[in-house]
């Protein structure tokens, strides 16, 4: 799972690396004063807050999207840790209980250690305790149902990253269209003689587009990273549950 952490770190570095130069460039462009009577004035320093303000209304929902993106990246990086989902540290205890066919003991252990693997294994043990016998088909049906339920639960916060990655560019594009409408409205009102007014509307259009892309790229990168790691963990979980059930099935109890 160390590769997953390295991927998250690389993604955050990528986000910061994209945001800093873009914000710096846009700030310089926004703060550049127009030439008056062929005299070039020194550009004023524009704060990040002023840059966001220049982006207009679209920067507020995009800001919420960026906060949500960081939240789900941190949440998934903690929630989808393989050692927490598969609980390899319980392997010896589970194997010993399975070898004794201690269904109640296995279920008690699973209840005390909530995880992906224990939730699925407990569903199989529950079916055995209900039927008081081992029916391979019925047990596998219960495990499959529990596995699908757990997949939906774990994939929900992962899918939110996909939603953010798909919606942020569209919202940025909407802000771009809004800024261009304002720019053409200024032109229609004879505002060509005042470059400052025109530049403000064009700046709004460019800032929202860049912000939407800066949010979307790491969000989609994180989505595929977490999704692939989770699918791998699900496959490993299926193999481990099958191993435990085989121990139970062929256990020799006096």
N, C-alpha and C positions, 0 to 999 in steps of 0.2 A: 504493500500500500504506500511505500515511500515514493514510488513513481507518481502516485496520485497527488501527494503533497507537493512534489516538485512541479507538477503541472499547474496546480493552483497558484503557487508562488510565481511561476513564469507568466501566468495569465494576469496576475495583479501588476507585475512589473511591466507587462505589455500595456496595460491600461494606463498606468502612470506615464509611461514613455510616450504614449499617444496623446494624452491629455495636456501634458506640460508644453510641448512645442506648439500644439494647435492653439492653446490659450495664449501663449506668448505672442505668436504671430498675429492672432486676431486682435490682441490688445494693442500691439504696435500699429496695426492698420486703423483700429478705431480711434487711437489717440493722435494720429497724424493730422496736423493742421493743414488746411489747403493753402496753396501759394497765393499771396496777395501782392499785386504789382511786382511780380517776378522775384519776390523775396521769399526764401524758404525758411519757415519757422521750425524750431526744434519741437519734436513730438512730445506731448505731455504724457506722463505715466498714467496708465489706466488701470485701476484696481480690478481684481477678479470679480468683485461684486458689481462694479459698473459694467463689466463685460456681460455678466448674466442679465443685468437690467436691460442692456441694449438688445439682448436676444428676444425680449418681449414675453408675451404670455406663455409661449410654448416651453420656456425654460423651467417653469414651475412644475408641470407634470413630468418633464424630463429629469428634473432633480429628484422627484419622488421615485422615478424608475431607477435612478442610479443608486439611491439608498436601498431600494428593494433588491437590486442586483447584488450589492455587497452583502446584504443580510442572507440571501439564499446561498451565496457562495460559501460564506462562513458556516451557515447551518448545515449544508450538505457535506462540507469537508469534515465536520464533526460527527454527523449522523451516519454517514456512509463509510466509516472506518471499518475495514474488514475484520479486525479483531473484535469489534463490538457486535458486528452482525453475525459472525460465524462461531464465536466463542470457542476457539480451539483449546482454551484453557480448561474447558469442561469435558474434553474428549475422554480422559481416563475415567472420570466418574460415570459418565453416560455408558461407556462400554461395560463397566463393572455391573451397573444396574441392569443393563440389557442382558448380560450373560446370566443373571439370576432371574430374568423375566419379572423384575420388580416394576410393574407398570405404575403403581402408586408412587414409588420412589422417583421414577423418571419424571412423572408429572409434577411432583413437588419440586424437583430440581429445576424444571423448566419454568414453573411459576415464580421461583425465587430469582431467576436470571433471565429477565425479559430481553429477547433479541430476535432477529430474523429466524435463525435456526431453531431456537427453542420453541418459538411460536408454531412453526410448521411441524416439528417433531411432536409437540404436545397434541396437535390435532390428530395425528396418527395413533398416539397412545390413548386418546379419548375414545376413538372408535373401537380400539381393542377392549377397553374397559366396559364399554356399552354392550358389546356383543359377547364378552367373556371368552373370546376365541380369536385366533389370528386368521383373518380372511384377507389374503394379499390384495385382492382387487378392491375390497371395501377400504382397507387402510390406505392404499395408493390414491383412491378417490378423495379421501379426506385430506391427504397431504397435498394433492393437487389443488383442491379448493382453498386450503389455507395459504398455499404458495401464491395463488392468484390474488387473494385478498391482501397479502403482504406486499406484493408487487405494486398494486394500486396505491397503497399507503406510502411506500417509499418513493414511487415515481412522481407523486403529486408535487413535492417541492422542487424536484428536478424539472418538471414540465413548466413551472413558473418561469424558469430561466429562458426557456424557449419562447414563451409568450413575450417576455421583456425584449428578447433579441429580435423578435419579429415586429413588435409594435413600436419600439423606439425610433427606428428609421422612418416609419410612416408618420409618426408624430413630428419628427424633425422636418420631414417634407411638407407637412401641413403648415408648420411655422415658416418654412421657406416660401410657400405660396402666399401666406399672409403678408410676409415682408415685401414680396414682389408686387402684390396688389397695392400696397401702400406706396411703393416706389413709382408705379405707373400713375397712381392717383396724383402724386406730387407733380409728375411731368405734365399730366393733363391740366393741372392748375397753373402751369407756367413756372414750375419750381426749378427749371433747369439752371436758372441763374444763381441758385443757392445750393452748391454741391453738398453742404453740410446736411441739409434735410434729406437729400437723395441718398447720401452715403449711410445715413442712419437706418433707413429702410432696407437697403441692400445688406448692410451689416447684420441686421436681424435675420435676414434670409440665410446668410452664410453660417452664422453662429449656430442656429438651430439644426441645420443639416449636419454640421461637424459634430455637434453634441450627440445627436441621435446615433451617428455611426460609432462614436467613441463608446457609447453605452452598449450598442448592439453587438459589436465584434467580440469583446470578452464574454458577454452573456452567452452567445452561441458557442464559443469555445468551451466555456464551463459546462454548458448543457451536454455536449457530446462527450466530454471527459467524464462527468459523473454518470451519465447513462451507460457508457461502455464499462466502467468499473463496476456498476451495480449489476449489469447483466452477467459479468464474469463471476461476481459473488453469488448470484442466484444459481449459476451452473455448479459452482463448488458446493453450495448448500445442498443441492439435489444429490450430488455424489456422496456427501457426508451422511445425509439422512438414509440413503440406500444402504450404506455401510452399517449404520446402527441397526436398521431393521433386519439385515442379514444375521447380525449377531443374535438378535432376539429370536429369529426364526429357527436357527440351527442350534440354539442353546440346549444343553443337556441338563435338565433339572431333575433331581431325584425326588 
